[in-house]
């Protein structure tokens, strides 16, 4: 069945075969190119997203580390500035009102009646870093917290979230404690941003005893703003955890109130990009603060991106195949029609119609050259046939004229022979002989041979002389100096065919 269909469609149709081969080749080439492109796009997309995952993590973690470094700088300045450290320690031990008296005494004792306490320093810190919402002083002996914010120094109840961390956790080896994201209690704005808090111990300069803590509250909005730079192109999630696995920052806003279920697994990763739980994971652990930053990109997003690119490549490939096949079909159809006109012209010539000509298109290509050569061949063939035909006609006319010309000599020969026979019957041998000689000479002259033998030439000469001797009564004398053997041989074999001829020779001789 398939073989019959193939023979019917392609068996004796050259352009159909060309179209089939070209179409199969083109389709295979496009499919291979599409497959390789899909693989390259898949690899490129994976590499790009993996690189972007690490890039986003690096940027967010660098921003967070910069805040930790900034808070450490604040703490160091408090430790190194004796006056600021002494004032803060005094506040922690004696309370706010005695602190006011302390400041007043310092102001009076100052030569210029000017005293810049820790409040001025805190104010400069808030001015330099807009992400700092407040710097608080927590004392171990006082029931209130002293908070310095944009509104100045205020007294608030201690934040229970922070105090619980003081009870349950301690600072790390670097002297820092980070409290995960929580709402602030010293801002009147109920829609204020959530904060993460960096805690440092404050020690008495003289005794090295821990007098309390300095807490620096950083707004989460700063990290969110940093993440928003990549949010349009990045589809993963960035998280920052404390050493205890509590969420400091979550770009998806999912795990602020819930523990991340795979924190222990993330903490065991080596930092490089790897596949975990169908996710591409990059992690960074801070040596300073002990925090863990992770960028988690679901592999399903890569699959979705690959599927979208695959569908796009498929549609483009399908469109290319259709366009190629259509263009090839139209081109082949055009050439097939032009070849068909050639075949039609050849069949017309084969059937005998020499007036048939092939129409030449304006295109100057091989087919046009073949058509032009074919038309020229037909013109030359017509000219040749006409020349040969006319030549044959002229030859036939010449033969006819020759045949007509032969009628009179034959009639003359027959008439002379009849007269000669009548003369012999009546006993006029000399008349008969003259008629015979005249008839023989006339017959040989009419034949018009270009080359004759010596014997024939001698024979005709003797006939001619004999006629003149009969006319002028033997007044002409001619001597032939020919060897007898040669003359007889020539005469006998070439000139005379009858006994009367040989007898006449003997009488001449």
C-alpha positions as CSV (number, residue, x, y, z in Angstrom):
1,X,0.0,0.0,0.0
2,X,2.7,2.4,1.0
3,X,4.9,1.4,-1.9
4,X,2.0,2.0,-4.3
5,X,1.3,5.4,-2.8
6,X,5.0,6.3,-3.1
7,X,5.1,5.2,-6.7
8,X,2.0,7.1,-7.5
9,X,3.2,10.4,-6.0
10,X,7.0,10.2,-6.5
11,X,7.7,7.3,-8.8
12,X,8.2,9.3,-12.0
13,X,8.0,12.8,-10.7
14,X,11.4,14.4,-10.2
15,X,10.2,17.6,-8.4
16,X,8.0,15.6,-6.0
17,X,11.1,13.6,-5.0
18,X,13.1,16.8,-4.6
19,X,10.3,18.3,-2.5
20,X,10.1,15.2,-0.3
21,X,13.9,15.0,0.2
22,X,14.2,18.7,0.8
23,X,11.2,18.8,3.2
24,X,12.5,15.8,5.2
25,X,16.0,17.3,5.4
26,X,14.6,20.7,6.4
27,X,12.3,19.3,9.1
28,X,15.0,17.1,10.6
29,X,17.4,20.1,10.6
30,X,14.9,22.4,12.3
31,X,14.0,19.7,14.8
32,X,17.6,19.2,15.7
33,X,18.2,22.9,15.9
34,X,15.1,23.3,18.1
35,X,16.2,20.5,20.3
36,X,19.7,21.8,20.7
37,X,18.4,25.3,21.3
38,X,16.0,24.0,24.0
39,X,18.9,22.2,25.7
40,X,21.0,25.3,25.5
41,X,18.2,27.5,26.8
42,X,17.6,25.0,29.6
43,X,21.2,25.1,30.6
44,X,21.5,28.8,30.2
45,X,18.3,29.4,32.2
46,X,19.5,27.2,35.0
47,X,22.9,28.8,35.1
48,X,21.3,32.3,34.9
49,X,18.8,31.6,37.7
50,X,21.5,29.9,39.8
51,X,23.8,32.8,39.3
52,X,21.0,35.3,40.0
53,X,20.1,33.3,43.1
54,X,23.6,33.7,44.4
55,X,23.7,37.3,43.3
56,X,20.5,38.2,45.2
57,X,21.7,36.4,48.3
58,X,25.1,38.1,48.2
59,X,23.5,41.5,47.8
60,X,20.9,41.0,50.6
61,X,23.4,39.4,53.0
62,X,25.9,42.2,52.3
63,X,23.3,44.8,53.1
64,X,22.4,42.9,56.3
65,X,26.1,42.6,57.3
66,X,26.6,46.3,56.7
67,X,23.8,46.9,59.3
68,X,25.5,44.6,61.7
69,X,28.8,46.3,61.1
70,X,27.2,49.7,61.6
71,X,25.7,48.6,64.9
72,X,29.1,47.3,66.1
73,X,30.6,50.6,65.2
74,X,28.0,52.3,67.5
75,X,28.8,49.9,70.3
76,X,32.5,50.4,69.9
77,X,32.1,54.1,70.0
78,X,30.1,53.8,73.2
79,X,32.9,51.6,74.7
80,X,35.7,53.9,73.6
81,X,34.1,57.1,74.6
82,X,34.6,57.3,78.4
83,X,32.0,60.1,78.9
84,X,29.3,58.4,76.9
85,X,29.9,55.1,78.5
86,X,29.9,56.6,82.0
87,X,26.7,58.5,81.4
88,X,24.9,55.4,80.0
89,X,26.1,53.3,83.0
90,X,25.0,56.0,85.4
91,X,21.5,56.0,83.7
92,X,21.3,52.2,84.0
93,X,22.1,52.2,87.7
94,X,20.3,55.4,88.9
95,X,17.3,55.9,86.6
96,X,16.1,58.6,84.4
97,X,15.6,61.5,86.9
98,X,19.0,61.1,88.5
99,X,20.4,61.0,85.0
100,X,18.9,64.5,84.4
101,X,20.6,65.8,87.5
102,X,23.8,64.1,86.3
103,X,23.6,66.0,83.0
104,X,22.8,69.2,84.7
105,X,25.9,69.0,86.9
106,X,28.0,68.1,83.9
107,X,26.7,71.2,82.1
108,X,27.4,73.5,85.0
109,X,30.9,72.1,85.5
110,X,31.7,72.6,81.8
111,X,33.8,75.7,81.1
112,X,31.6,76.6,78.1
113,X,28.4,75.6,79.8
114,X,28.0,73.0,77.1
115,X,27.6,69.2,77.5
116,X,27.1,66.7,74.6
117,X,26.0,63.5,76.2
118,X,25.0,60.1,74.7
119,X,21.8,61.7,73.3
120,X,23.7,63.8,70.8
121,X,25.7,60.7,69.8
122,X,22.5,58.7,69.4
123,X,20.9,61.5,67.4
124,X,23.9,61.5,65.0
125,X,23.5,57.7,64.6
126,X,19.9,58.0,63.6
127,X,20.7,60.7,61.2
128,X,23.5,58.7,59.5
129,X,21.4,55.5,59.1
130,X,17.7,56.1,58.3
131,X,17.0,52.3,58.9
132,X,17.6,52.8,62.6
133,X,14.3,53.5,64.2
134,X,15.5,53.7,67.8
135,X,18.4,53.0,70.2
136,X,17.3,51.7,73.5
137,X,19.0,51.3,76.9
138,X,18.0,48.3,79.0
139,X,19.1,48.3,82.6
140,X,19.2,45.3,84.8
141,X,18.1,47.4,87.8
142,X,15.5,49.6,86.2
143,X,12.0,48.5,85.3
144,X,11.7,50.8,82.3
145,X,13.6,51.0,79.0
146,X,15.1,54.3,77.9
147,X,14.5,54.7,74.1
148,X,16.0,57.3,71.9
149,X,14.2,57.8,68.6
150,X,13.4,60.6,66.3
151,X,11.2,62.1,69.0
152,X,14.1,62.2,71.5
153,X,14.7,60.2,74.7
154,X,11.6,58.6,76.1
155,X,10.8,56.1,78.8
156,X,8.8,53.0,77.8
157,X,7.9,49.7,79.3
158,X,10.5,47.1,78.5
159,X,9.7,45.1,75.3
160,X,8.7,41.6,76.4
161,X,10.2,40.1,73.3
162,X,13.6,41.6,74.0
163,X,13.5,40.8,77.8
164,X,12.7,37.2,77.1
165,X,15.7,37.0,74.8
166,X,17.8,38.4,77.6
167,X,16.6,35.7,79.9
168,X,16.9,32.8,77.5
169,X,19.8,33.7,75.3
170,X,23.2,35.3,75.7
171,X,25.5,37.2,73.5
172,X,27.8,35.1,71.2
173,X,31.5,35.1,71.2
174,X,31.6,38.3,69.3
175,X,29.5,40.0,72.0
176,X,26.4,40.4,69.9
177,X,22.9,39.1,70.1
178,X,20.4,39.4,67.3
179,X,16.7,39.4,68.0
180,X,14.4,38.3,65.1
181,X,11.8,40.5,63.5
182,X,9.2,41.8,65.9
183,X,6.9,44.9,66.2
184,X,8.2,48.0,67.9
185,X,6.4,49.3,71.0
186,X,7.8,52.9,71.2
187,X,6.3,54.3,68.0
188,X,2.8,55.8,67.9
189,X,2.2,54.7,64.3
190,X,0.4,51.4,64.5
191,X,1.4,50.6,60.8
192,X,5.1,51.1,61.6
193,X,7.6,48.7,60.1
194,X,8.7,45.7,61.9
195,X,12.3,45.6,63.1
196,X,15.1,43.3,64.0
197,X,17.2,44.2,67.0
198,X,20.9,44.0,67.5
199,X,22.0,43.8,71.1
200,X,25.3,44.7,72.8
201,X,26.3,44.4,76.4
202,X,27.3,47.5,78.3
203,X,29.9,47.0,81.0
204,X,31.0,49.3,83.8
205,X,34.4,50.7,82.8
206,X,35.8,50.3,86.3
207,X,34.3,47.0,87.4
208,X,33.7,45.2,84.0
209,X,30.3,44.2,85.3
210,X,27.4,44.0,82.9
211,X,25.3,47.0,83.6
212,X,22.7,46.4,80.9
213,X,22.3,46.3,77.1
214,X,22.2,48.7,74.2
215,X,19.6,47.6,71.6
216,X,19.5,49.0,68.1
217,X,16.3,48.5,66.2
218,X,16.6,48.3,62.4
219,X,13.6,48.6,60.1
220,X,12.9,45.5,57.9
221,X,11.9,47.9,55.2
222,X,15.5,48.6,54.4
223,X,16.1,45.0,53.5
224,X,12.8,44.9,51.6
225,X,13.9,47.9,49.6
226,X,17.2,46.2,48.8
227,X,15.4,43.0,47.7
228,X,12.9,45.0,45.6
229,X,15.8,45.8,43.2
230,X,15.7,42.2,42.1
231,X,12.1,41.3,42.7
232,X,11.0,41.8,39.1
233,X,13.5,39.2,37.7
234,X,13.9,37.0,40.8
235,X,11.2,34.5,41.6
236,X,12.8,32.8,44.6
237,X,12.7,33.6,48.4
238,X,15.5,35.1,50.5
239,X,15.5,34.4,54.2
240,X,17.8,35.5,57.1
241,X,17.8,33.5,60.3
242,X,19.3,33.9,63.7
243,X,21.6,31.2,65.2
244,X,18.5,29.7,66.8
245,X,16.6,29.5,63.5
246,X,14.3,32.4,64.0
247,X,13.4,34.6,61.0
248,X,15.0,38.0,60.7
249,X,13.9,38.6,57.2
250,X,11.6,36.7,54.8
251,X,10.9,38.1,51.3
252,X,7.7,36.0,51.1
253,X,6.4,37.2,54.5
254,X,5.5,33.6,55.3
255,X,7.8,32.6,58.2
256,X,7.9,35.6,60.5
257,X,5.5,34.0,62.9
258,X,6.3,30.4,62.0
259,X,9.6,28.5,62.2
260,X,11.0,27.5,58.8
261,X,10.7,23.7,58.7
262,X,14.0,23.0,56.9
263,X,16.3,25.4,58.8
264,X,18.5,22.6,60.2
265,X,19.0,21.3,56.7
266,X,19.9,24.7,55.4
267,X,22.4,25.1,58.3
268,X,24.1,21.9,57.1
269,X,24.7,23.1,53.6
270,X,28.1,24.2,52.5
271,X,27.1,27.5,51.0
272,X,27.5,26.7,47.3
273,X,24.5,26.3,45.1
274,X,22.9,22.9,45.4
275,X,19.6,21.1,44.9
276,X,17.6,20.4,48.0
277,X,14.0,19.5,48.3
278,X,13.4,20.3,44.6
279,X,14.9,23.7,45.3
280,X,18.1,25.4,44.3
281,X,19.6,26.7,47.5
282,X,22.4,29.1,48.2
283,X,23.4,29.8,51.8
284,X,25.8,32.2,53.6
285,X,26.7,32.0,57.3
286,X,28.0,35.1,58.9
287,X,31.2,34.6,61.0
288,X,30.5,37.8,62.9
289,X,26.8,37.6,63.8
290,X,26.3,33.8,63.3
291,X,23.2,34.5,61.1
292,X,22.3,32.3,58.2
293,X,21.2,33.9,54.9
294,X,19.6,31.6,52.3
295,X,18.3,32.1,48.8
296,X,15.8,29.4,47.8
297,X,14.7,29.1,44.2
298,X,12.0,26.4,43.6
299,X,13.1,24.1,40.7
300,X,9.5,24.2,39.5
301,X,10.1,27.8,38.5
302,X,12.9,26.6,36.3
303,X,10.7,23.8,34.9
304,X,8.0,26.4,34.2
305,X,10.5,28.7,32.5
306,X,11.9,25.8,30.5
307,X,8.4,24.7,29.4
308,X,7.6,28.3,28.3
309,X,10.8,28.5,26.3
310,X,10.1,25.0,24.9
311,X,6.6,26.0,23.8
312,X,8.0,29.2,22.2
313,X,10.7,27.2,20.4
314,X,8.2,24.7,19.3
315,X,5.9,27.3,17.9
316,X,8.7,29.1,16.1
317,X,10.0,25.8,14.7
318,X,6.6,24.8,13.6
319,X,6.1,28.2,11.9
320,X,9.5,27.9,10.2
321,X,8.7,24.4,9.0
322,X,5.3,25.5,7.6
323,X,6.9,28.6,6.0
324,X,9.8,26.5,4.5
325,X,7.5,23.8,3.2
326,X,5.1,26.4,1.7
327,X,7.9,28.4,0.1
328,X,9.5,25.2,-1.2
329,X,6.2,23.9,-2.6
330,X,5.6,27.2,-4.4
331,X,9.1,27.2,-5.8
332,X,9.0,23.6,-6.9
333,X,5.5,24.1,-8.4
334,X,6.9,27.1,-10.5
335,X,9.9,25.0,-11.7
336,X,7.6,22.0,-12.4
337,X,5.4,24.1,-14.6
338,X,8.4,25.5,-16.5
339,X,9.8,21.9,-16.9
340,X,6.3,20.8,-18.0
341,X,6.3,23.4,-20.8
342,X,9.7,22.0,-21.9
343,X,8.3,18.5,-21.9
344,X,5.2,19.7,-23.8
345,X,7.4,21.3,-26.5
346,X,9.5,18.1,-26.8
347,X,6.4,15.9,-27.2
348,X,5.1,18.3,-29.9
349,X,8.3,18.0,-31.8
350,X,8.3,14.2,-31.3
351,X,4.8,14.1,-32.8
352,X,6.0,15.9,-35.9
353,X,4.8,19.5,-35.1
354,X,8.0,21.3,-35.9
355,X,6.3,24.7,-35.5
356,X,5.9,24.2,-31.8
357,X,8.0,26.6,-29.6
358,X,8.5,26.9,-25.8
359,X,7.5,30.2,-24.2
360,X,10.6,31.7,-22.5
361,X,10.1,33.5,-19.1
362,X,11.8,36.7,-18.3
363,X,13.9,34.9,-15.8
364,X,17.5,34.3,-17.0
365,X,18.3,30.9,-15.6
366,X,19.2,27.4,-16.8
367,X,15.7,26.5,-17.7
368,X,15.3,29.6,-19.9
369,X,18.6,28.8,-21.6
370,X,17.4,25.2,-22.2
371,X,14.2,26.6,-23.7
372,X,16.1,29.1,-25.9
373,X,18.5,26.4,-27.1
374,X,15.5,24.1,-27.8
375,X,13.8,26.8,-29.9
376,X,17.0,27.5,-31.8
377,X,17.4,23.8,-32.4
378,X,13.9,23.7,-33.9
379,X,14.6,26.7,-36.1
380,X,17.8,25.1,-37.4
381,X,16.0,21.8,-37.9
382,X,13.4,23.4,-39.9
383,X,16.0,25.2,-42.0
384,X,17.9,21.9,-42.5
385,X,14.7,20.0,-43.5
386,X,13.8,22.8,-45.9
387,X,17.2,22.7,-47.6
388,X,17.3,18.9,-47.8
389,X,13.7,18.8,-49.1
390,X,14.4,21.4,-51.8
391,X,17.6,19.6,-52.7
392,X,15.7,16.3,-53.2
393,X,13.1,18.1,-55.3
394,X,15.7,19.6,-57.5
395,X,17.4,16.2,-57.8
396,X,14.1,14.6,-58.7
397,X,13.6,17.3,-61.3
398,X,17.0,16.7,-62.7
399,X,16.4,13.0,-62.9
400,X,13.1,13.6,-64.6
401,X,14.8,15.8,-67.1
402,X,17.5,13.3,-67.7
403,X,14.9,10.6,-68.2
404,X,13.1,12.9,-70.7
405,X,16.4,13.6,-72.4
406,X,17.1,9.8,-72.7
407,X,13.8,9.3,-74.7
408,X,15.1,11.1,-77.9
409,X,18.5,9.4,-78.1
410,X,16.9,5.9,-77.6
411,X,14.4,6.8,-80.3
412,X,17.2,7.9,-82.6
413,X,19.3,4.8,-81.9
414,X,16.4,2.6,-82.6
415,X,15.5,4.5,-85.8
416,X,19.2,4.3,-87.1
417,X,19.3,0.6,-86.3
418,X,16.1,0.1,-88.3
419,X,17.6,2.0,-91.3
420,X,20.8,0.0,-91.0
421,X,18.9,-3.3,-91.0
422,X,16.8,-2.1,-94.0
423,X,20.0,-1.2,-95.9
424,X,21.5,-4.6,-95.2
425,X,18.3,-6.3,-96.5
426,X,18.5,-4.2,-99.6
427,X,22.2,-5.0,-100.0
428,X,23.6,-1.5,-99.3
429,X,26.3,-2.6,-97.0
430,X,28.2,0.6,-97.2
431,X,25.2,2.6,-96.1
432,X,24.6,0.1,-93.3
433,X,28.2,0.4,-92.2
434,X,28.0,4.2,-92.2
435,X,24.8,4.1,-90.1
436,X,26.4,1.7,-87.7
437,X,29.5,3.9,-87.2
438,X,27.4,7.0,-86.8
439,X,25.1,5.3,-84.3
440,X,28.1,4.0,-82.3
441,X,29.8,7.4,-82.2
442,X,26.6,9.1,-81.2
443,X,25.8,6.6,-78.5
444,X,29.2,6.9,-76.9
445,X,29.2,10.7,-77.0
446,X,25.8,10.9,-75.3
447,X,27.0,8.7,-72.4
448,X,29.4,11.5,-71.5
449,X,32.1,9.5,-69.7
450,X,34.9,11.6,-68.2
451,X,37.4,8.7,-68.3
452,X,37.7,6.1,-71.1
453,X,40.3,3.5,-71.9
454,X,43.0,3.9,-74.6
455,X,41.4,1.0,-76.6
456,X,38.0,2.8,-76.6
457,X,39.6,6.1,-77.7
458,X,41.4,4.3,-80.6
459,X,38.2,2.6,-81.6
460,X,36.3,5.9,-81.7
461,X,39.1,7.5,-83.7
462,X,39.0,4.8,-86.3
463,X,35.2,4.9,-86.5
464,X,35.4,8.7,-87.1
465,X,38.1,8.3,-89.8
466,X,36.1,5.5,-91.5
467,X,33.1,7.8,-91.7
468,X,35.1,10.5,-93.3
469,X,36.7,8.1,-95.7
470,X,33.2,6.9,-96.8
471,X,32.2,10.5,-97.2
472,X,35.3,11.6,-99.1
473,X,36.0,8.3,-100.9
474,X,39.2,7.2,-99.1
475,X,41.0,10.5,-99.4
476,X,42.1,10.5,-95.8
477,X,45.1,8.5,-94.8
478,X,45.8,7.9,-91.1
479,X,48.6,5.7,-89.7
480,X,48.3,4.3,-86.2
481,X,51.7,3.4,-84.7
482,X,50.7,0.9,-82.1
483,X,52.2,-2.3,-81.2
484,X,50.2,-5.1,-82.6
485,X,49.9,-7.1,-79.4
486,X,48.9,-4.0,-77.4
487,X,46.4,-2.8,-80.0
488,X,44.8,-6.2,-80.5
489,X,44.6,-6.8,-76.8
490,X,43.1,-3.4,-76.2
491,X,40.8,-3.7,-79.1
492,X,39.7,-7.2,-78.5
493,X,39.1,-7.0,-74.8
494,X,37.9,-3.4,-74.4
495,X,36.6,-2.1,-77.7
496,X,34.7,-4.9,-79.5
497,X,32.1,-7.1,-78.1
498,X,30.8,-8.8,-81.3
499,X,32.2,-10.8,-84.2
500,X,31.3,-8.0,-86.6
501,X,33.3,-5.6,-84.6
502,X,36.4,-7.8,-84.7
503,X,35.9,-8.3,-88.4
504,X,35.7,-4.6,-88.9
505,X,38.9,-4.2,-87.0
506,X,40.6,-6.8,-89.3
507,X,39.4,-4.9,-92.4
508,X,40.9,-1.6,-90.9
509,X,44.0,-3.3,-90.1
